[in-house]
Amino acid sequence: MKILLFGRNGQVGWELQRSLAPLGEIVALDRDDASPLSGRLQDPVELARTVRRVRPDVIVNAAAHTAVDAAESEPELARAINATAPGVLAHEAAASGAWLVHYSTDYVFNGAGTTPWTEDDAADPLNVYGQTKLEGEQLIRASGCLHLILRTSWVYASRGHNFARTMLRLATERDKLSVIDDQHGAPTGAELLADVTAHALRGACCQPQATGTYHVAAAGETTWYGYATHVIDFARAAGQPIRVSRDEIRPVPSSAFPTPARRPTNSRLATDKFQRAFGLALPDWRLGLDRMLSEVLGH
């Protein structure tokens, strides 16, 4: 099996290079890669040419425009990367019979209510990022290619910029922290996403009927405040020089931090369909997070 991976240096892309390696040869690209193979998703002509040159059995797109607030002021760039590019990859996959694995987001939903979103719920994004990710999904489905669209949420990793690492830094610098407590979801590790992707892909290649959209996130739920306190409590117990006291980590509503892009308050994802289809179990969010924190903190 030959796998063409886009976004190799991102949080999920980095882990995919490890998890997909047992499945076959990997050609991993990033946005800085140039001719003869291009990883620039905003260049549809070169993107299509790259797929034709590699002739992969599987295309995995782990690249995206993920700067949610910046997308509000640069919608054309967000659309080129999050919608047009996946459409090009899907077209090429359909033409060659390759599978396409693509990552999407809870932000395709409007965040209403408290019930976990299922794959059949109507999408209604609140911001440009969510809208362009939804458009990418729609182009993939319309292409008729064999695909796994994996929607996830609140991704973190031991490398790169993410909420957990930011909280670790701020907790050593500040006496007080205010953290949003009215947005609900499940922190999901890039390592977990990469591992279940490899398992699902191995199964899907033997059963074309598995093509479709799935929700993939760690089990359980929390808020950004609950997430932050867990990270800081873990670091404190590990002997890190935490400056902020537990009592000075304060829960606040989303309105306390106005942003250009609206965020959904309900990012809960129902993952039953994915677990049944591929015979996999998704562990509690704390398990992967604690492992990542141990790695980052050197324990």
Rosetta silent file (secondary structure, phi, psi, omega in degrees, C-alpha in Angstrom):
SEQUENCE: MKILLFGRNGQVGWELQRSLAPLGEIVALDRDDASPLSGRLQDPVELARTVRRVRPDVIVNAAAHTAVDAAESEPELARAINATAPGVLAHEAAASGAWLVHYSTDYVFNGAGTTPWTEDDAADPLNVYGQTKLEGEQLIRASGCLHLILRTSWVYASRGHNFARTMLRLATERDKLSVIDDQHGAPTGAELLADVTAHALRGACCQPQATGTYHVAAAGETTWYGYATHVIDFARAAGQPIRVSRDEIRPVPSSAFPTPARRPTNSRLATDKFQRAFGLALPDWRLGLDRMLSEVLGH
SCORE:     score description
SCORE:     0.000 S_00000001
   1 L     0.000  130.993  175.398    0.000    0.000    0.000 S_00000001
   2 E  -107.467  128.851 -175.898    1.297    3.461   -0.919 S_00000001
   3 E  -117.726  127.994  175.434    0.042    6.347    1.237 S_00000001
   4 E  -103.896  114.761 -175.328    0.284   10.026    0.296 S_00000001
   5 E  -110.552  127.807  174.440    0.121   12.160    3.450 S_00000001
   6 E  -106.173  141.490  179.876   -0.421   15.922    3.496 S_00000001
   7 L    86.543   38.780 -172.639    0.367   18.007    6.585 S_00000001
   8 L   -63.033  -25.928 -176.320    3.257   15.916    7.868 S_00000001
   9 L   -96.752    1.784  175.820    4.488   18.569   10.328 S_00000001
  10 L   -79.041  174.285 -177.540    1.146   19.256   11.975 S_00000001
  11 H   -58.771  -49.725 -178.856    0.077   17.695   15.258 S_00000001
  12 H   -76.058  -41.178 -179.827   -1.906   14.878   13.648 S_00000001
  13 H   -59.199  -38.428  179.026    0.325   14.566   10.580 S_00000001
  14 H   -62.125  -44.176  179.970    3.397   14.014   12.725 S_00000001
  15 H   -71.547  -32.104  179.427    1.736   11.132   14.562 S_00000001
  16 H   -63.572  -32.243  178.693    0.326    9.668   11.344 S_00000001
  17 H   -61.125  -30.976  176.746    3.830    9.136    9.991 S_00000001
  18 H   -79.426  -50.663 -171.676    4.348    6.720   12.888 S_00000001
  19 H   -70.655  -30.772 -177.977    0.934    5.027   12.967 S_00000001
  20 L   -86.131  -13.874 -175.427    0.613    4.507    9.204 S_00000001
  21 H   -55.329  -39.590  179.226    4.141    3.174    8.689 S_00000001
  22 H   -67.571  -12.781 -177.790    3.173   -0.499    9.256 S_00000001
  23 H   -85.448  -18.238  179.999    0.579   -0.235    6.475 S_00000001
  24 L   153.494 -162.228 -179.057    3.047    0.480    3.698 S_00000001
  25 E   -74.075  133.797  179.076    5.149    3.144    1.992 S_00000001
  26 E  -114.814  128.727  169.659    4.430    6.715    3.061 S_00000001
  27 E  -107.327  106.841 -173.308    5.113    9.804    0.958 S_00000001
  28 E  -106.874  127.437 -176.264    4.738   12.632    3.488 S_00000001
  29 E  -125.847  157.394  174.316    4.498   16.256    2.380 S_00000001
  30 L  -136.276  174.642 -172.560    4.049   19.648    3.997 S_00000001
  31 L   -63.575  -21.061 -179.252    3.283   23.129    2.712 S_00000001
  32 L   -85.771   -8.613 -179.904    6.955   24.021    2.301 S_00000001
  33 L   -72.808  136.106 -178.120    7.644   21.130   -0.056 S_00000001
  34 L  -115.155 -164.783 -177.404    8.132   22.197   -3.662 S_00000001
  35 L   -55.166  146.279    7.431    8.553   20.542   -7.054 S_00000001
  36 L   -83.107  -11.909  178.114    8.425   17.801   -8.135 S_00000001
  37 L  -115.284  131.100 -175.739    5.970   17.025   -5.308 S_00000001
  38 L  -114.892  135.520  175.902    3.973   19.836   -3.708 S_00000001
  39 L  -106.393   13.180 -178.665    2.299   19.908   -0.308 S_00000001
  40 L   -83.178  106.100 -176.941    0.771   23.356   -0.842 S_00000001
  41 L   -69.087  -20.493 -179.562   -2.967   22.900   -0.531 S_00000001
  42 L   -82.326    4.425  177.774   -3.674   26.402   -1.872 S_00000001
  43 L  -116.717   87.473 -173.327   -2.243   25.396   -5.266 S_00000001
  44 H   -62.142  -33.634 -179.356   -4.860   23.069   -6.814 S_00000001
  45 H   -66.216  -48.931  178.895   -2.962   22.477  -10.054 S_00000001
  46 H   -66.990  -32.921  178.723    0.219   21.334   -8.307 S_00000001
  47 H   -62.256  -48.465  178.786   -1.848   19.367   -5.798 S_00000001
  48 H   -63.435  -40.443  179.644   -3.516   17.347   -8.546 S_00000001
  49 H   -63.273  -38.472  179.124   -0.193   16.877  -10.327 S_00000001
  50 H   -63.358  -45.280  179.972    1.384   15.561   -7.119 S_00000001
  51 H   -60.795  -41.679 -178.553   -1.337   12.950   -6.634 S_00000001
  52 H   -68.050  -33.541  178.984   -0.932   11.758  -10.220 S_00000001
  53 H   -71.144  -40.884 -177.335    2.832   11.490   -9.865 S_00000001
  54 H   -76.609  -35.203 -177.737    2.692    9.500   -6.616 S_00000001
  55 L    53.351   59.137 -177.067   -0.247    7.295   -7.672 S_00000001
  56 L   -78.459  158.341  170.233   -1.174    6.419   -4.063 S_00000001
  57 L   -83.853  -27.000 -179.373   -3.599    3.777   -2.877 S_00000001
  58 E  -138.984  134.755  171.641   -4.587    6.090   -0.018 S_00000001
  59 E  -109.792  128.696  177.609   -4.511    9.883    0.349 S_00000001
  60 E  -119.071  117.607 -178.887   -4.528   11.208    3.914 S_00000001
  61 E  -104.067   99.871  177.918   -5.198   14.912    4.334 S_00000001
  62 L  -105.485   13.924  179.925   -4.076   16.094    7.766 S_00000001
  63 L  -101.633  147.393  179.188   -3.493   19.676    6.621 S_00000001
  64 L  -165.922  162.156  168.938   -5.948   22.524    7.197 S_00000001
  65 L   -89.321  103.393 -172.528   -6.341   26.225    7.842 S_00000001
  66 L  -108.099    4.204  177.741   -7.010   25.964   11.586 S_00000001
  67 L   -79.014   91.018 -169.378   -6.558   29.590   12.681 S_00000001
  68 H   -59.466  -46.304 -178.876  -10.226   30.036   13.542 S_00000001
  69 H   -71.859  -39.311  179.619  -10.171   33.780   14.216 S_00000001
  70 H   -63.145  -31.161 -179.321   -7.832   34.571   11.316 S_00000001
  71 H   -60.873  -27.695  179.499  -10.192   32.766    8.949 S_00000001
  72 H   -63.878  -30.851 -178.541  -12.785   35.490    9.546 S_00000001
  73 H  -101.565   -7.838  176.573  -10.499   38.039    7.865 S_00000001
  74 L  -134.675   59.740 -176.386   -9.019   35.717    5.236 S_00000001
  75 H   -62.888  -30.957 -178.952  -11.950   33.581    4.078 S_00000001
  76 H   -65.490  -42.826  178.527  -10.509   33.059    0.584 S_00000001
  77 H   -66.585  -43.650  178.778   -7.363   31.419    1.961 S_00000001
  78 H   -60.146  -41.368 -179.292   -9.378   29.343    4.439 S_00000001
  79 H   -68.843  -38.068  179.031  -11.679   28.195    1.635 S_00000001
  80 H   -61.105  -41.864 -175.916   -8.777   27.341   -0.677 S_00000001
  81 H   -83.656  -41.843 -173.056   -7.168   25.112    1.958 S_00000001
  82 H   -88.763  -19.461 -176.880  -10.227   23.716    3.753 S_00000001
  83 H  -121.576  -59.366 -176.468  -12.623   23.284    0.838 S_00000001
  84 H   -59.997  -46.856 -177.344  -11.087   23.578   -2.621 S_00000001
  85 H   -61.683  -49.097  175.951   -8.041   21.427   -1.823 S_00000001
  86 H   -58.769  -33.393  176.721  -10.005   18.498   -0.333 S_00000001
  87 H   -64.193  -40.311  176.983  -12.250   18.696   -3.396 S_00000001
  88 H   -64.065  -46.485  179.652   -9.210   18.355   -5.666 S_00000001
  89 H   -60.926  -39.648  179.693   -7.884   15.418   -3.631 S_00000001
  90 H   -66.076  -41.007  178.134  -11.306   13.765   -3.755 S_00000001
  91 H   -60.950  -44.434  179.797  -11.531   14.209   -7.524 S_00000001
  92 H   -67.840  -37.130  178.288   -8.119   12.613   -7.984 S_00000001
  93 H   -64.711  -43.259  179.472   -8.993    9.792   -5.583 S_00000001
  94 H   -62.573  -38.354 -177.701  -12.212    9.067   -7.463 S_00000001
  95 H   -68.974  -30.209 -175.547  -10.362    9.012  -10.780 S_00000001
  96 H  -105.694   -7.464 -178.358   -7.756    6.532   -9.548 S_00000001
  97 L    81.888   14.702  179.591   -9.807    4.424   -7.134 S_00000001
  98 L   -81.581  157.184  171.110   -7.799    5.555   -4.112 S_00000001
  99 E   -83.581  149.304  172.861   -9.190    6.048   -0.613 S_00000001
 100 E  -122.696  124.199  172.690   -9.220    9.540    0.886 S_00000001
 101 E  -106.516  126.653 -175.523   -8.943   10.115    4.643 S_00000001
 102 E  -136.728  138.863 -179.092   -9.843   13.659    5.660 S_00000001
 103 E  -100.560  131.195  176.925  -10.159   15.307    9.072 S_00000001
 104 E  -122.967 -159.970 -163.409  -13.021   17.634    9.848 S_00000001
 105 E  -146.066  156.192  172.365  -14.350   19.320   12.951 S_00000001
 106 H   -64.876  -17.697 -177.599  -17.137   19.750   15.507 S_00000001
 107 H   -70.127   -2.064  172.730  -17.289   23.351   14.261 S_00000001
 108 H   -73.930  -12.056  178.632  -19.568   22.249   11.416 S_00000001
 109 L  -102.437  162.653 -176.604  -22.333   22.332   14.070 S_00000001
 110 L   -88.528   -3.958  175.066  -23.859   25.383   15.751 S_00000001
 111 L    78.728   13.553 -179.527  -23.239   24.154   19.291 S_00000001
 112 L   -75.644  154.519  173.667  -26.854   24.283   20.431 S_00000001
 113 L    74.200 -166.997 -178.505  -28.196   22.045   23.193 S_00000001
 114 L  -129.283   -2.181 -178.303  -26.351   19.545   25.348 S_00000001
 115 L   -82.740  136.880  176.818  -26.759   16.291   23.411 S_00000001
 116 L   -57.812  137.972 -179.521  -23.682   14.869   21.618 S_00000001
 117 E   -73.388  137.348  173.943  -23.845   15.499   17.879 S_00000001
 118 L  -101.962  168.157 -179.415  -24.343   12.494   15.601 S_00000001
 119 L   -65.004  -22.092 -177.683  -23.202   12.167   12.010 S_00000001
 120 L   -90.472   -6.897  179.295  -26.818   12.576   10.850 S_00000001
 121 L   -69.139  148.301 -178.379  -27.422   15.890   12.615 S_00000001
 122 L   -69.656  133.375  177.188  -27.775   18.945   10.405 S_00000001
 123 L   -79.492  145.639 -179.246  -24.647   21.035   10.038 S_00000001
 124 L  -161.485   71.824 -173.012  -24.922   24.755   10.763 S_00000001
 125 L   -64.716  150.100 -177.542  -21.497   26.331   11.292 S_00000001
 126 L   -95.473  -13.281 -172.531  -21.094   29.580   13.228 S_00000001
 127 L  -144.962  173.286 -177.340  -17.900   30.828   11.602 S_00000001
 128 H   -62.785  -42.543  178.648  -15.812   30.842    8.420 S_00000001
 129 H   -55.743  -51.655 -179.936  -13.588   28.010    9.626 S_00000001
 130 H   -62.400  -39.320  179.986  -16.579   25.734   10.229 S_00000001
 131 H   -64.887  -43.279 -178.406  -18.220   26.758    6.964 S_00000001
 132 H   -71.054  -33.290  175.785  -15.117   26.038    4.874 S_00000001
 133 H   -66.813  -38.405  176.924  -14.572   22.694    6.605 S_00000001
 134 H   -64.542  -42.134  178.191  -18.189   21.788    5.839 S_00000001
 135 H   -60.872  -38.898  176.487  -17.714   22.794    2.196 S_00000001
 136 H   -61.303  -44.207  176.973  -14.691   20.493    2.056 S_00000001
 137 H   -57.770  -46.794 -176.348  -16.787   17.604    3.366 S_00000001
 138 H   -62.916  -39.154  178.407  -19.490   18.280    0.787 S_00000001
 139 H   -66.921  -36.961  177.802  -17.020   18.301   -2.106 S_00000001
 140 H   -63.727  -47.635 -179.174  -15.555   14.993   -0.954 S_00000001
 141 H   -63.526  -40.546 -177.740  -18.963   13.334   -0.801 S_00000001
 142 H   -65.971  -24.815 -177.389  -19.981   14.773   -4.164 S_00000001
 143 H   -70.425  -24.399 -177.312  -16.871   13.323   -5.829 S_00000001
 144 L    80.460    7.328 -179.914  -18.001    9.763   -5.230 S_00000001
 145 L   -75.047  158.682  172.082  -14.544    8.699   -4.013 S_00000001
 146 E   -70.846  126.848 -172.731  -14.024    6.131   -1.290 S_00000001
 147 E  -149.660  154.726  167.514  -13.509    8.207    1.820 S_00000001
 148 E  -123.537  109.778  172.600  -13.311    8.431    5.584 S_00000001
 149 E   -97.039  115.756 -175.100  -14.243   11.894    6.848 S_00000001
 150 E  -110.255  106.804  176.755  -13.269   11.942   10.524 S_00000001
 151 E   -84.973  133.819 -179.166  -14.744   14.790   12.557 S_00000001
 152 E  -140.019 -175.889 -176.343  -12.918   15.475   15.805 S_00000001
 153 L  -152.931  152.543  168.855  -12.527   18.160   18.467 S_00000001
 154 L    49.345   53.654 -174.042  -10.114   19.932   20.810 S_00000001
 155 E   -75.786  138.412  176.190   -6.953   18.308   19.406 S_00000001
 156 E  -137.045  166.504  176.918   -3.722   18.435   21.385 S_00000001
 157 L  -161.485  170.419  179.715   -0.240   16.896   21.128 S_00000001
 158 L   -76.857  -11.317  178.231    3.138   17.014   22.796 S_00000001
 159 L  -121.820  159.507  177.787    4.401   19.203   19.939 S_00000001
 160 L    83.029 -178.593 -179.066    3.045   22.368   18.405 S_00000001
 161 L   -93.674  130.044  176.246    0.760   25.018   19.850 S_00000001
 162 L  -159.111  170.995 -174.033   -2.319   23.900   21.767 S_00000001
 163 H   -59.998  -44.456 -177.408   -4.432   24.737   24.801 S_00000001
 164 H   -60.163  -45.670 -179.204   -2.703   22.335   27.214 S_00000001
 165 H   -67.238  -35.847  176.456    0.753   23.698   26.498 S_00000001
 166 H   -63.850  -42.937  178.811   -0.522   27.270   26.780 S_00000001
 167 H   -63.736  -38.510  177.755   -2.037   26.528   30.209 S_00000001
 168 H   -60.884  -41.569 -179.707    1.223   24.984   31.388 S_00000001
 169 H   -68.999  -48.066 -176.874    3.082   28.145   30.435 S_00000001
 170 H   -64.428  -33.157 -178.546    0.566   30.591   31.885 S_00000001
 171 H   -66.670  -21.162  178.035    0.343   28.684   35.153 S_00000001
 172 H   -93.932   -9.239 -175.601    4.029   29.352   35.788 S_00000001
 173 H  -107.715  -25.826 -169.848    3.778   33.035   34.851 S_00000001
 174 L  -119.635  155.065  176.130    0.556   34.322   36.413 S_00000001
 175 L   -89.268  -21.727 -178.965   -1.077   34.575   39.827 S_00000001
 176 L  -137.484  146.239  175.884   -4.587   34.423   38.363 S_00000001
 177 E  -136.082  140.231  171.900   -6.193   32.726   35.374 S_00000001
 178 E  -116.246  128.720 -175.067   -9.679   33.046   33.879 S_00000001
 179 E  -133.275  137.417 -177.297  -10.820   30.138   31.711 S_00000001
 180 E   -61.471  134.225 -175.445  -14.031   29.647   29.736 S_00000001
 181 L  -125.822   14.701  179.589  -16.451   27.257   31.426 S_00000001
 182 L  -120.880   16.070  171.507  -19.505   27.221   29.127 S_00000001
 183 L  -114.570  128.792 -172.011  -18.039   25.382   26.121 S_00000001
 184 E  -117.800  135.692  178.341  -18.185   21.589   26.391 S_00000001
 185 E  -170.878 -165.800 -178.928  -16.172   18.947   24.547 S_00000001
 186 L  -129.781  113.598  173.957  -13.542   16.242   24.827 S_00000001
 187 L   -56.546  129.745 -174.254   -9.796   16.939   24.513 S_00000001
 188 E  -127.166  122.589 -176.483   -8.558   14.470   21.888 S_00000001
 189 E   -74.614  140.897  175.435   -4.923   13.523   21.420 S_00000001
 190 H   -60.283  -33.494  178.808   -3.274   13.570   18.006 S_00000001
 191 H   -63.163  -44.265  177.279   -1.695   10.254   18.967 S_00000001
 192 H   -63.195  -45.723  179.364   -5.131    8.683   19.511 S_00000001
 193 H   -58.421  -43.993 -179.031   -6.441   10.099   16.237 S_00000001
 194 H   -65.243  -42.851 -178.054   -3.471    8.739   14.320 S_00000001
 195 H   -65.353  -45.904 -178.885   -3.713    5.283   15.887 S_00000001
 196 H   -71.548  -26.995  174.650   -7.444    4.834   15.281 S_00000001
 197 H   -61.918  -45.077 -179.976   -7.017    6.187   11.747 S_00000001
 198 H   -62.440  -44.562  178.236   -4.546    3.409   10.974 S_00000001
 199 H   -62.407  -46.746 -178.083   -6.866    0.757   12.420 S_00000001
 200 H   -65.280  -40.427 -179.267   -9.906    2.142   10.603 S_00000001
 201 H   -64.761  -40.679  178.240   -8.057    2.473    7.308 S_00000001
 202 H   -60.667  -39.937  178.249   -6.839   -1.111    7.464 S_00000001
 203 H   -73.548  -40.204 -176.079  -10.428   -2.259    7.956 S_00000001
 204 H   -64.972  -35.255 -178.382  -11.944    0.104    5.404 S_00000001
 205 L   -63.432  -18.977  178.647   -9.666   -1.039    2.598 S_00000001
 206 L   -98.483   -7.112 -178.805  -11.297   -4.474    2.897 S_00000001
 207 L  -142.752   88.879 -177.697  -14.854   -3.167    3.053 S_00000001
 208 H   -54.898  -24.244  179.566  -15.733   -0.357    0.615 S_00000001
 209 H   -67.222   -9.762  178.625  -19.128   -0.026    2.317 S_00000001
 210 H   -76.267   -9.103  179.870  -17.305    1.615    5.242 S_00000001
 211 L   -53.943  137.754  179.619  -16.974    4.809    3.196 S_00000001
 212 E   154.312 -168.394 -177.443  -18.571    7.739    5.009 S_00000001
 213 E  -107.354  135.080 -177.310  -18.421   10.322    7.780 S_00000001
 214 E  -136.605  149.209  173.049  -17.535    9.426   11.366 S_00000001
 215 E   -97.500  129.808 -178.229  -17.103   11.214   14.669 S_00000001
 216 L  -133.551  112.014  177.191  -13.848   10.446   16.478 S_00000001
 217 L  -153.975  159.108  176.860  -13.069   11.965   19.865 S_00000001
 218 L   -63.050  157.756 -179.086  -11.927   10.775   23.260 S_00000001
 219 E   -76.567  160.212  179.552  -14.630    9.569   25.645 S_00000001
 220 L    84.282 -176.637  179.062  -16.123   11.745   28.350 S_00000001
 221 L  -155.379  161.313  176.515  -16.461   15.505   28.387 S_00000001
 222 E  -158.805 -174.481  172.142  -15.252   18.618   30.146 S_00000001
 223 E  -115.600  172.985  176.675  -15.062   22.390   29.663 S_00000001
 224 H   -60.907  -34.502  176.616  -12.019   24.508   28.915 S_00000001
 225 H   -65.177  -46.640  177.724  -11.976   25.343   32.630 S_00000001
 226 H   -62.681  -37.856  177.501  -12.082   21.664   33.597 S_00000001
 227 H   -62.192  -48.613 -178.111   -9.405   20.959   31.012 S_00000001
 228 H   -62.815  -45.290 -178.527   -7.172   23.730   32.356 S_00000001
 229 H   -65.510  -34.461  177.396   -7.515   22.705   36.005 S_00000001
 230 H   -64.702  -45.152  179.696   -6.703   19.095   35.136 S_00000001
 231 H   -61.023  -46.605 -176.275   -3.547   20.157   33.290 S_00000001
 232 H   -70.783  -39.187  176.714   -2.405   22.461   36.077 S_00000001
 233 H   -61.608  -40.665  179.536   -3.208   19.985   38.871 S_00000001
 234 H   -63.357  -45.848 -178.868   -1.193   17.327   37.052 S_00000001
 235 H   -64.661  -39.278  179.570    1.767   19.666   36.617 S_00000001
 236 H   -63.778  -44.131  179.393    1.621   20.751   40.248 S_00000001
 237 H   -65.617  -25.288  179.612    1.572   17.121   41.426 S_00000001
 238 L   -84.832    2.776  176.328    4.556   16.432   39.151 S_00000001
 239 L    87.657   15.199  179.140    6.588   19.050   40.981 S_00000001
 240 L   -75.165  151.712 -177.971    6.432   21.803   38.380 S_00000001
 241 L   -77.388   71.386 -178.543    6.866   25.429   39.580 S_00000001
 242 L   -77.852  126.110 -177.391    3.187   26.340   39.312 S_00000001
 243 L   -89.050  -41.746 -176.363    2.557   29.950   40.331 S_00000001
 244 L   -75.329  136.137  176.939   -1.232   30.177   40.184 S_00000001
 245 L   -83.586  160.549 -178.107   -3.148   28.664   43.108 S_00000001
 246 H   -58.998  -38.608 -177.504   -6.148   26.419   42.517 S_00000001
 247 H   -69.900  -17.504 -177.940   -8.491   29.064   43.948 S_00000001
 248 H   -99.372   12.117  169.942   -7.227   31.659   41.491 S_00000001
 249 E   -98.001  108.001 -168.231   -8.217   29.652   38.390 S_00000001
 250 E  -108.908  131.151  175.877  -11.607   31.189   37.732 S_00000001
 251 E   -76.723  134.671 -179.947  -14.418   29.909   35.464 S_00000001
 252 E  -136.725  159.557  176.482  -15.869   32.564   33.168 S_00000001
 253 L   -77.632  164.842  179.357  -18.410   32.638   30.296 S_00000001
 254 H   -57.879  -30.867 -178.466  -17.391   32.884   26.654 S_00000001
 255 H   -62.479  -17.559  178.988  -18.493   36.520   26.679 S_00000001
 256 H   -71.792  -18.683 -179.877  -15.479   37.312   28.872 S_00000001
 257 L  -128.901   76.895  179.109  -13.218   36.693   25.871 S_00000001
 258 L   -59.742  135.546 -179.965  -14.786   38.246   22.737 S_00000001
 259 L  -132.794  155.967  178.069  -13.279   36.799   19.555 S_00000001
 260 L   -57.945  -35.967 -178.540  -13.753   37.504   15.833 S_00000001
 261 L  -104.810  132.959  174.783  -15.165   33.982   15.333 S_00000001
 262 L   -71.476  140.384  177.148  -18.075   32.604   17.352 S_00000001
 263 L  -107.515  145.357  174.885  -17.401   29.272   19.051 S_00000001
 264 L   -72.510  142.036  177.519  -19.971   26.509   19.635 S_00000001
 265 L   -84.363  -22.603  178.758  -20.838   25.872   23.286 S_00000001
 266 E  -115.250  100.851  177.878  -21.664   22.207   22.634 S_00000001
 267 L  -108.552   20.403  178.106  -18.792   20.356   20.943 S_00000001
 268 L   -68.239  134.797  179.309  -19.788   16.932   22.241 S_00000001
 269 E  -121.413  128.430  174.809  -19.527   14.263   19.520 S_00000001
 270 L   -79.430  123.830 -173.695  -21.301   10.895   19.578 S_00000001
 271 L  -110.608   12.386 -176.619  -18.747    8.279   18.484 S_00000001
 272 H   -57.937  -42.164 -177.609  -20.897    5.128   18.552 S_00000001
 273 H   -59.861  -46.018 -179.385  -20.968    4.778   14.763 S_00000001
 274 H   -64.285  -45.213 -177.777  -17.179    4.811   14.476 S_00000001
 275 H   -63.634  -40.091  178.864  -16.653    2.373   17.337 S_00000001
 276 H   -68.931  -43.729 -174.703  -19.190   -0.095   15.931 S_00000001
 277 H   -63.210  -35.717 -172.740  -17.953    0.137   12.342 S_00000001
 278 H  -117.973    6.856  176.576  -14.320   -0.582   13.168 S_00000001
 279 L    61.964   39.507 -176.886  -14.511   -2.503   16.452 S_00000001
 280 L  -118.479  153.552  175.600  -12.549    0.124   18.351 S_00000001
 281 L  -113.353  136.863  179.285  -12.866    1.666   21.809 S_00000001
 282 L  -104.768  116.258 -174.215  -12.156    5.342   22.446 S_00000001
 283 L   -73.693  164.398  177.867  -10.625    5.906   25.913 S_00000001
 284 E   -57.899  145.379 -175.361  -11.443    8.666   28.395 S_00000001
 285 H   -60.147  -27.302 -177.461   -9.892   12.036   27.549 S_00000001
 286 H   -69.632  -30.739 -176.166   -7.828   12.076   30.744 S_00000001
 287 H   -62.793  -51.656  179.627   -5.823    8.981   29.792 S_00000001
 288 H   -68.338  -36.879 -179.740   -4.228   10.427   26.686 S_00000001
 289 H   -64.952  -43.343  179.556   -3.843   13.858   28.228 S_00000001
 290 H   -64.024  -36.438  178.196   -1.996   12.512   31.270 S_00000001
 291 H   -65.580  -43.391  178.434    0.331   10.555   29.011 S_00000001
 292 H   -63.334  -43.117 -179.855    1.071   13.636   26.942 S_00000001
 293 H   -63.287  -39.007  177.116    1.676   15.735   30.049 S_00000001
 294 H   -60.827  -39.364  179.023    4.077   13.127   31.404 S_00000001
 295 H   -67.275  -46.774 -178.146    6.010   13.295   28.156 S_00000001
 296 H   -65.318  -37.962 -176.502    6.098   17.101   28.059 S_00000001
 297 H   -87.521   -2.805  176.672    7.071   17.407   31.720 S_00000001
 298 L    76.766   32.017  179.614    9.742   14.710   31.475 S_00000001
 299 L  -114.674    0.000    0.000    8.111   12.184   33.817 S_00000001
